[in-house]
Amino acid sequence: MKKGIHPENFRLVAFKDMSNDDVFLAKSTANAKETIEVDGVEYPLVKMEISRTSHPFYTGKKKLIDTAGRIDKFKTKYAKFKKD
């Protein structure tokens, strides 16, 4: 590996799947504004919309998860560019 190109500021971060409230810990350099307590220890919190516990590929369930209304936001945002 090349020296000096890998980040030095990695630490344990809690990742939370917002669709099913699953929390897991992993080392990361991701910036976090919030914190969460897991097993009595406080960690930086990174919120995710989908993870291995809710993704249809891993769960075997085929369903559309649109927790933030992203499809509706997209349609309204680009409706003005629609060509008739």
C-alpha positions in Angstrom: 0.0 0.0 0.0 1.1 3.5 -0.7 2.0 5.6 2.4 0.2 8.8 3.1 -2.9 8.2 1.1 -5.0 6.4 3.7 -7.0 8.4 6.3 -5.8 8.5 9.8 -9.0 9.6 11.5 -11.1 6.4 11.3 -13.0 5.4 14.4 -16.0 3.3 15.5 -19.2 4.8 14.2 -22.8 3.6 14.7 -24.8 3.3 11.5 -28.6 3.3 11.9 -31.0 2.0 9.3 -34.0 4.4 9.5 -36.4 2.0 7.8 -36.2 -0.7 10.6 -34.1 0.9 13.4 -31.2 -1.6 13.1 -27.9 -0.2 14.5 -24.5 -1.7 13.8 -20.9 -0.5 14.5 -18.2 -0.2 11.9 -14.9 1.7 11.5 -15.4 4.8 9.4 -14.2 8.3 8.6 -17.8 9.6 8.0 -18.7 12.9 9.6 -21.6 12.8 12.1 -23.5 15.6 13.8 -25.4 13.3 16.1 -24.4 10.6 18.6 -26.1 7.5 19.9 -25.5 5.3 23.0 -24.9 1.6 22.2 -24.2 -0.8 25.2 -23.4 2.1 27.4 -20.9 3.7 25.0 -21.5 6.8 23.0 -20.7 6.7 19.3 -21.1 9.2 16.4 -24.3 8.4 14.5 -24.7 8.1 10.7 -28.3 7.6 9.5 -29.0 5.4 6.4 -32.1 4.8 4.4 -31.3 1.2 3.6 -28.8 -1.5 4.8 -28.2 -5.2 4.7 -31.2 -5.7 7.1 -33.7 -4.0 4.9 -32.3 -4.3 1.3 -34.5 -6.6 -0.8 -31.5 -8.5 -2.2 -30.5 -9.6 1.3 -33.9 -10.0 2.8 -35.5 -11.8 -0.1 -38.5 -9.5 0.0 -39.3 -7.4 -3.0 -40.9 -4.1 -1.9 -40.3 -0.5 -2.6 -39.1 1.5 0.4 -39.7 5.2 -0.1 -39.4 6.6 3.4 -38.6 10.1 2.5 -41.0 10.5 -0.4 -38.1 10.7 -2.8 -40.1 9.6 -5.9 -42.7 12.2 -5.3 -40.1 14.9 -4.8 -38.4 13.9 -8.1 -41.6 14.0 -10.0 -42.6 17.4 -8.7 -39.2 18.8 -9.2 -38.9 17.7 -12.9 -42.5 18.2 -13.8 -41.8 21.6 -15.2 -39.4 20.1 -17.8 -42.0 17.6 -19.1 -42.4 17.9 -22.8 -46.0 17.6 -24.1 
